[in-house]
Amino acid sequence: MNESNGFKNFCLEHKGAIIGGLVAIIIACTGLLKVLFVILAIIIGVLVGNYIQKNKEFVKEKLKSFIDKF
């Protein structure tokens, strides 16, 4: 009976990690990883574009100084 309580406590303590591991296994087995990488690339592109738009002068100066180094 002590063993089942130990396993139950382990599952309750680490339920988030167990669910995350199962989701990762499902994603890896179904090939959804490629789709997730594409979605991640799109999100990163949108965020970078938004940052550049809002900080145009700062980015322009940084880019100019970076190019001048070469």
ChimeraX commands (.cxc) that place a marker at each C-alpha (Angstrom):
marker #1 position 0.00,0.00,0.00 radius 0.5
marker #1 position 2.93,2.33,0.67 radius 0.5
marker #1 position 4.19,1.82,-2.89 radius 0.5
marker #1 position 0.93,2.98,-4.45 radius 0.5
marker #1 position 0.90,6.07,-2.25 radius 0.5
marker #1 position 4.47,6.84,-3.29 radius 0.5
marker #1 position 3.61,6.53,-6.98 radius 0.5
marker #1 position 0.44,8.58,-6.52 radius 0.5
marker #1 position 2.39,11.34,-4.74 radius 0.5
marker #1 position 5.05,11.25,-7.47 radius 0.5
marker #1 position 2.36,11.66,-10.16 radius 0.5
marker #1 position 0.70,14.50,-8.28 radius 0.5
marker #1 position 3.99,16.33,-7.73 radius 0.5
marker #1 position 5.21,15.97,-11.31 radius 0.5
marker #1 position 1.92,16.04,-13.21 radius 0.5
marker #1 position 2.98,19.05,-15.33 radius 0.5
marker #1 position 6.21,17.39,-16.40 radius 0.5
marker #1 position 4.41,14.14,-17.21 radius 0.5
marker #1 position 1.81,15.93,-19.35 radius 0.5
marker #1 position 4.53,17.97,-21.06 radius 0.5
marker #1 position 6.50,14.83,-21.83 radius 0.5
marker #1 position 3.46,13.11,-23.30 radius 0.5
marker #1 position 2.65,16.13,-25.46 radius 0.5
marker #1 position 6.28,16.25,-26.66 radius 0.5
marker #1 position 6.17,12.56,-27.59 radius 0.5
marker #1 position 2.91,13.04,-29.50 radius 0.5
marker #1 position 4.30,16.06,-31.36 radius 0.5
marker #1 position 7.49,14.19,-32.25 radius 0.5
marker #1 position 5.64,11.10,-33.45 radius 0.5
marker #1 position 3.03,12.88,-35.56 radius 0.5
marker #1 position 5.36,15.21,-37.42 radius 0.5
marker #1 position 3.79,18.34,-35.98 radius 0.5
marker #1 position 7.28,19.56,-35.11 radius 0.5
marker #1 position 7.77,20.99,-38.62 radius 0.5
marker #1 position 4.50,22.89,-38.38 radius 0.5
marker #1 position 5.44,24.26,-34.97 radius 0.5
marker #1 position 8.82,25.46,-36.31 radius 0.5
marker #1 position 7.07,27.27,-39.17 radius 0.5
marker #1 position 4.61,28.90,-36.77 radius 0.5
marker #1 position 7.50,29.87,-34.48 radius 0.5
marker #1 position 9.43,31.39,-37.41 radius 0.5
marker #1 position 6.36,33.44,-38.40 radius 0.5
marker #1 position 5.87,34.69,-34.83 radius 0.5
marker #1 position 9.55,35.65,-34.55 radius 0.5
marker #1 position 9.36,37.46,-37.88 radius 0.5
marker #1 position 6.31,39.43,-36.76 radius 0.5
marker #1 position 7.93,40.38,-33.44 radius 0.5
marker #1 position 11.20,41.45,-35.09 radius 0.5
marker #1 position 9.33,43.48,-37.70 radius 0.5
marker #1 position 7.26,45.17,-35.01 radius 0.5
marker #1 position 10.38,45.97,-32.96 radius 0.5
marker #1 position 12.15,47.43,-35.98 radius 0.5
marker #1 position 9.12,49.53,-36.87 radius 0.5
marker #1 position 8.81,50.97,-33.36 radius 0.5
marker #1 position 12.58,51.53,-32.90 radius 0.5
marker #1 position 13.50,52.54,-36.45 radius 0.5
marker #1 position 16.15,55.15,-35.57 radius 0.5
marker #1 position 17.83,52.97,-32.94 radius 0.5
marker #1 position 17.99,49.99,-35.29 radius 0.5
marker #1 position 19.27,52.19,-38.12 radius 0.5
marker #1 position 22.14,53.50,-35.95 radius 0.5
marker #1 position 23.04,50.02,-34.68 radius 0.5
marker #1 position 23.00,48.61,-38.21 radius 0.5
marker #1 position 25.12,51.49,-39.49 radius 0.5
marker #1 position 27.72,50.99,-36.74 radius 0.5
marker #1 position 27.73,47.24,-37.40 radius 0.5
marker #1 position 28.32,47.77,-41.13 radius 0.5
marker #1 position 31.06,50.35,-40.41 radius 0.5
marker #1 position 32.98,47.72,-38.41 radius 0.5
marker #1 position 33.35,45.68,-41.59 radius 0.5
marker link #1:1,2 radius 0.2
marker link #1:2,3 radius 0.2
marker link #1:3,4 radius 0.2
marker link #1:4,5 radius 0.2
marker link #1:5,6 radius 0.2
marker link #1:6,7 radius 0.2
marker link #1:7,8 radius 0.2
marker link #1:8,9 radius 0.2
marker link #1:9,10 radius 0.2
marker link #1:10,11 radius 0.2
marker link #1:11,12 radius 0.2
marker link #1:12,13 radius 0.2
marker link #1:13,14 radius 0.2
marker link #1:14,15 radius 0.2
marker link #1:15,16 radius 0.2
marker link #1:16,17 radius 0.2
marker link #1:17,18 radius 0.2
marker link #1:18,19 radius 0.2
marker link #1:19,20 radius 0.2
marker link #1:20,21 radius 0.2
marker link #1:21,22 radius 0.2
marker link #1:22,23 radius 0.2
marker link #1:23,24 radius 0.2
marker link #1:24,25 radius 0.2
marker link #1:25,26 radius 0.2
marker link #1:26,27 radius 0.2
marker link #1:27,28 radius 0.2
marker link #1:28,29 radius 0.2
marker link #1:29,30 radius 0.2
marker link #1:30,31 radius 0.2
marker link #1:31,32 radius 0.2
marker link #1:32,33 radius 0.2
marker link #1:33,34 radius 0.2
marker link #1:34,35 radius 0.2
marker link #1:35,36 radius 0.2
marker link #1:36,37 radius 0.2
marker link #1:37,38 radius 0.2
marker link #1:38,39 radius 0.2
marker link #1:39,40 radius 0.2
marker link #1:40,41 radius 0.2
marker link #1:41,42 radius 0.2
marker link #1:42,43 radius 0.2
marker link #1:43,44 radius 0.2
marker link #1:44,45 radius 0.2
marker link #1:45,46 radius 0.2
marker link #1:46,47 radius 0.2
marker link #1:47,48 radius 0.2
marker link #1:48,49 radius 0.2
marker link #1:49,50 radius 0.2
marker link #1:50,51 radius 0.2
marker link #1:51,52 radius 0.2
marker link #1:52,53 radius 0.2
marker link #1:53,54 radius 0.2
marker link #1:54,55 radius 0.2
marker link #1:55,56 radius 0.2
marker link #1:56,57 radius 0.2
marker link #1:57,58 radius 0.2
marker link #1:58,59 radius 0.2
marker link #1:59,60 radius 0.2
marker link #1:60,61 radius 0.2
marker link #1:61,62 radius 0.2
marker link #1:62,63 radius 0.2
marker link #1:63,64 radius 0.2
marker link #1:64,65 radius 0.2
marker link #1:65,66 radius 0.2
marker link #1:66,67 radius 0.2
marker link #1:67,68 radius 0.2
marker link #1:68,69 radius 0.2
marker link #1:69,70 radius 0.2
view
